[in-house]
Amino acid sequence: MSLALERLWTALLDTLLMVGVASALALMLGLPIAVILVVSGRGDLFPNPGINRILGWVVNLFRSIPFLILMVALIPFTRWIVGTTYGVWAAVVPLTLAATPFFARIAEVSLREVDKGLTEAAQAMGFHRWHIVWHVLLPEARPGIVSGFTITLVTMINASAMAGAIGAGGLGDLAYRYGYQRFDMQVMFIVIVVLVALVTLLQFFGDKLARRLNHR
Amino acid sequence: MVSLIVPDEHVVAHAAVKNSDNLHVKIEGVSKRYQEHKVDALRNVRLNINRGEIFGIIGRSGAGKSTLIRCLNRLENPTDGRIVIGGIDISTLSTRQLVRWRRSTGMIFQHFNLLSAKTVRENIELPLKVAGVPSVIRAQKVDELLSLVGLEDRQHAWPAQLSGGQKQRVGIARALVHDPELLLCDEATSALDPETTRAILALLKKINQQRHITVVLITHEMDVVHDLCHNVAVIEQGEIIEQGPVWQVYGDPQQETTRKLLNPNHQSVPESVAVCLSANRQHRDDRLLVRLRYTGRGAYPDIGALGVQVPGKITLIYSEIEWVGGRPTGQLLILLDVQHQANTVPTQLVNIADKLEILGYVAGP
């Protein structure tokens, strides 16, 4: 394998690793946040206006900071978590913290769109509240959550390019270094093709899965 | 939709037995006030619903009927008053007790409220699953209910693949999984076409009879009350304005709203007759138009007796009789012979109808 191809392959793996780990963490953390945001509102299943307001505020805070700035601001935190501020794993921390609130808001919308009549029917049938979350809200919102997760993945591929700035590697870094700094248009072009292919594939399979899960 | 079931003595007697005193649901002075609205959704509602009966609550949209039925399983909590169901004051139940108690009450909805992500079978099974029923028993129960509602062959379909009537059948099966004593129907047929409505009503009737479940339904459709209910209450602006056996409320409504909701036609005189109607006899050949009203109180529209007992020519102008709970309700408009006058109406007519009204004289032959 030529050196350029090898670099491209490593960069692709780095991107997939960063995005994959960060998105998986975002899914695990963001979904509970979305559920809490939905069920803790006034008159909802577990009304708790205090938690609702604080959580909403924290999510908004992280959502409002541009990723590049978030990444720099989080450097001390990243060092504390992974022991370094450089490399793929160092990029996972800010990516996760950006992806989680992003995904939480999208999942929240899907959960809110579940017909109130279904919650009511479940209550009338003698479901406990957590049954309603588990058997009604989450399954009914699943197609929307899958679509939202696809959007999160694509957005994170975008953001991971910036992570190159802290030496995280990945496709964005490769394109920046070769394309911008060395003005090697060929490498930049190849990276763009790979990115387009990656996003297209993700979107295709994401849509397919969402359609498959949607029985409405 | 006029359903003509020719009654016999047996049916009437049976209907009377149903009214035996066996109280199931007692609504005592229930009021509901929403903070955001100024007017009360319910005002001092008092109703007694007997075990095993089908009780209808009819009213226009916004009259408060939906709030009322939702108070019966505490989807809404009354601001005032008490609801006692099967001897239990349901307002005293804790959240945990309420969840268990609700399993003894089924509910079906206008928009079915089926889970789109679960198949027909899974939809019916889920309430049992969350109640911790073992899967063998769950499977038996679901099979039994699928056959009751006639959906065995669609059990693995998704709700979105079903027709409205089939969806409501799933809703009914799902409502019956815990063998409830009380079934609440929230506008259960309002989203269905007339033919499907009839089929669903027949199913509800079958369930009421076979399983002795008390059914409380709310509706704005008079046909539902007419075809299905034993007793009915009319609700208007949060108040019960009239209640009683369906034949009575239907046959002889006391309130204007009831009249409009239940039998918009029973008051009318056909247009073609109305134009040639006058209060006094204008001509020797003018004939007296009388209305024989049937309110279900015992008189039968016996045409034979009419011909025998009232001398002279009799012409039937208009007839509108519906059998409600085995009793005739409605009206006959007849023209009497020229020999009869308003002040000398034959006394025999009084026994042939529940009420006799003299409408005036009609000119011509």
Chai-1 contact restraints between the chains, C-beta under 6 A:
chainA,res_idxA,chainB,res_idxB,connection_type,confidence,min_distance_angstrom,max_distance_angstrom,comment,restraint_id
A,G117,B,H111,contact,1.0,0.0,6.0,A-B,restraint_1
A,G117,B,N113,contact,1.0,0.0,6.0,A-B,restraint_2
A,L118,B,N113,contact,1.0,0.0,6.0,A-B,restraint_3
A,E120,B,L75,contact,1.0,0.0,6.0,A-B,restraint_4
A,A121,B,N113,contact,1.0,0.0,6.0,A-B,restraint_5
A,A124,B,N73,contact,1.0,0.0,6.0,A-B,restraint_6
A,A124,B,M107,contact,1.0,0.0,6.0,A-B,restraint_7
A,M125,B,P127,contact,1.0,0.0,6.0,A-B,restraint_8
A,G126,B,V99,contact,1.0,0.0,6.0,A-B,restraint_9
A,G126,B,R102,contact,1.0,0.0,6.0,A-B,restraint_10
A,G126,B,R103,contact,1.0,0.0,6.0,A-B,restraint_11
A,F127,B,V130,contact,1.0,0.0,6.0,A-B,restraint_12
A,H128,B,V99,contact,1.0,0.0,6.0,A-B,restraint_13
A,H131,B,V130,contact,1.0,0.0,6.0,A-B,restraint_14
A,P139,B,A117,contact,1.0,0.0,6.0,A-B,restraint_15
A,E140,B,A117,contact,1.0,0.0,6.0,A-B,restraint_16
A,H215,B,S116,contact,1.0,0.0,6.0,A-B,restraint_17
A,H215,B,A117,contact,1.0,0.0,6.0,A-B,restraint_18
A,H215,B,W158,contact,1.0,0.0,6.0,A-B,restraint_19
A,H215,B,A160,contact,1.0,0.0,6.0,A-B,restraint_20
A,R216,B,S116,contact,1.0,0.0,6.0,A-B,restraint_21
A,R216,B,A160,contact,1.0,0.0,6.0,A-B,restraint_22
